[in-house]
């Protein structure tokens, strides 16, 4: 009881990005603790939910930037080359809305880029179309459901949307929808969806390796941020979704010490990226938590 009160009054969570040389094949085949990880901490903001993608033939990292006071997320980006050079590590603003944004995923659809984020505070899934110069040309309302950590995957003229709907604080219903036009969505019945027991929330975009497709999912037990499951997709169609668990990654598998949380993973051709969480004592934690609740209901600008 005493520890619980102390956590409420003084405990704060911080998120940072970490990277190491390697590929997704290394994640599947190697002990991650033998890899050399670099921790990229920021004194001003928290950074989480990294997603690597190519824009105009160049590799970029999109991520969530989190205010340390309001815990409100915005989306920023940086090229891989700039990220790994401390002298040029300067994230650029991309999306800012009155509501919280996180979990950016970029898809190339019909010769345009479409970025989706978790936008559940807006009571629906929003998408933004943009070009090679990062100019946002159109804002779309994709589906009127408050999906958590949504991922869109397109194949054979069908768009699949995988996301979770919050039931309780850490209880979610995993859903799979499909569409031919990104507007009219049909949901695959839950009886035709087979996932591993803890894989309700996505932990990054789909990853392709050796002709296989993998979905990353969050481990929520014993608590949020406990790790990541790697699941191979066995079947994805308009009638069913089936996956099987391949590997489990815990924070201790990556780095020891103060980092005890992990919930997003992405990889480029020769780099692996994750986000890591640690806790700290902050004498102003409780007032900040009150401010965050007010912001959530009033859309208080950052």
Helices and strands as residue ranges (DSSP letters): H 2-10, E 11-21, H 24-29, G 32-34, E 38-40, E 45-55, E 58-67, E 73-79, H 80-83, E 92-95, E 102-109, E 112-118, G 120-122, E 125-130, E 136-143, E 148-155, E 158-168, E 171-179, E 186-187, G 190-192, E 193-194, E 207-209, E 212-219, E 227-236, E 241-249, H 251-254, E 261-267, E 271-281, H 285-298
